[in-house]
Amino acid sequence: VSVHAVAPPGTRARQVRVALRGEGLVAGESVASALRVTLDGEVLLDGALGGKVALADGDDEGEEIDWTLADLPGDAKGRRVVSVTMRKVSPGAGVRQWWNRALEGGPEIDTSAIAGRSTYGVGASPGDSKPSAGALSDAGGSGSGKSFAEVFAEAEKAFREKVKHQKPIELHLTPGDGAAEP
């Protein structure tokens, strides 16, 4: 996700500070939920994000952030723009997360109007006049019409079925192979 803040003409990169405020760990990954952009100590942008974003490995303080400062395209006043790019934290493998706003309290968008995003549930098709009732609970944006909990339960059931018939593999480790010594 990218967030942009307009800065006055003549702004230099050394004047800008960008920080993400963390929330700790989610599934072993450091995450943040708030963004702050300042210019010489004055706040340009500060608020809770529309979802969680990943912090760089080893960056528990939210200091290693991908951001740029450039001229604001087509702006006759010479203003600049600070662009911050962050990676959303997915609620599960292969699950796309669609935010309806970048910052809490900011303008919302209709995510169902995004080209290429399916909002139709099971048994519905793009020709239908409205999404099926199941599509309204489509937590993953996958178009399956199922909630995240339903998709997770199905995946867990399939996994358990797959491993149910697997035979255990016996490992013989000696102390020199990386095995812990008693």
VENQUI-V579904 format. One record per backbone hydrogen bond with DSSP energy under -0.5 kcal/mol. CO is the residue of the C=O (numbers start at 1). NH is the residue of the N-H. E is the energy in kcal/mol with one decimal. If there is no record, write none. Layout:
# VENQUI-V579904
CO|NH|E ; CO|NH|E
This chain:
# VENQUI-V579904
1|86|-3.0 ; 3|84|-3.2 ; 5|82|-3.1 ; 7|80|-2.5 ; 8|11|-1.5 ; 12|15|-1.7 ; 13|16|-1.4 ; 15|40|-2.8 ; 17|38|-2.8 ; 19|36|-2.5 ; 20|22|-0.6 ; 21|33|-2.2 ; 21|34|-1.0 ; 24|31|-2.5 ; 26|29|-1.6 ; 29|26|-2.5 ; 30|55|-2.8 ; 31|23|-2.6 ; 31|24|-0.8 ; 32|53|-2.4 ; 33|49|-3.1 ; 34|21|-2.4 ; 35|47|-2.3 ; 36|19|-2.6 ; 37|44|-3.2 ; 37|45|-1.9 ; 38|17|-2.3 ; 39|42|-2.2 ; 42|39|-2.9 ; 45|37|-3.3 ; 47|35|-2.5 ; 48|104|-3.0 ; 52|89|-2.4 ; 53|32|-2.7 ; 54|87|-0.5 ; 56|59|-2.5 ; 58|60|-0.8 ; 59|62|-1.1 ; 62|20|-1.4 ; 63|65|-1.2 ; 65|67|-0.9 ; 66|85|-2.9 ; 68|83|-2.5 ; 70|81|-3.2 ; 71|73|-0.6 ; 72|75|-1.9 ; 74|76|-0.7 ; 75|78|-1.2 ; 78|10|-0.5 ; 79|72|-2.6 ; 80|7|-3.3 ; 81|70|-2.1 ; 81|83|-0.6 ; 82|5|-2.5 ; 82|84|-0.5 ; 83|68|-2.3 ; 84|3|-2.6 ; 85|66|-0.6 ; 86|88|-0.6 ; 87|54|-3.0 ; 88|90|-0.6 ; 92|95|-2.1 ; 94|96|-0.6 ; 96|98|-0.5 ; 97|99|-0.6 ; 100|109|-2.4 ; 102|50|-2.3 ; 103|106|-2.3 ; 109|111|-1.0 ; 110|113|-1.8 ; 111|114|-1.3 ; 114|117|-1.9 ; 116|118|-0.6 ; 121|124|-2.0 ; 125|128|-2.3 ; 132|135|-0.8 ; 132|136|-0.8 ; 133|136|-0.9 ; 134|137|-1.4 ; 135|138|-1.8 ; 137|139|-1.9 ; 138|141|-0.8 ; 140|96|-1.1 ; 144|122|-0.7 ; 146|139|-0.6 ; 146|140|-0.5 ; 147|151|-2.3 ; 148|152|-2.8 ; 149|153|-2.4 ; 150|154|-2.2 ; 151|155|-2.3 ; 152|156|-2.7 ; 153|157|-2.2 ; 154|158|-2.4 ; 155|159|-2.3 ; 156|160|-2.6 ; 157|161|-2.2 ; 158|162|-2.1 ; 159|163|-2.4 ; 160|164|-1.3 ; 161|165|-0.6 ; 162|165|-0.5 ; 163|166|-1.1 ; 168|170|-0.6 ; 171|173|-0.6 ; 174|177|-2.6 ; 174|179|-1.0 ; 175|178|-0.8
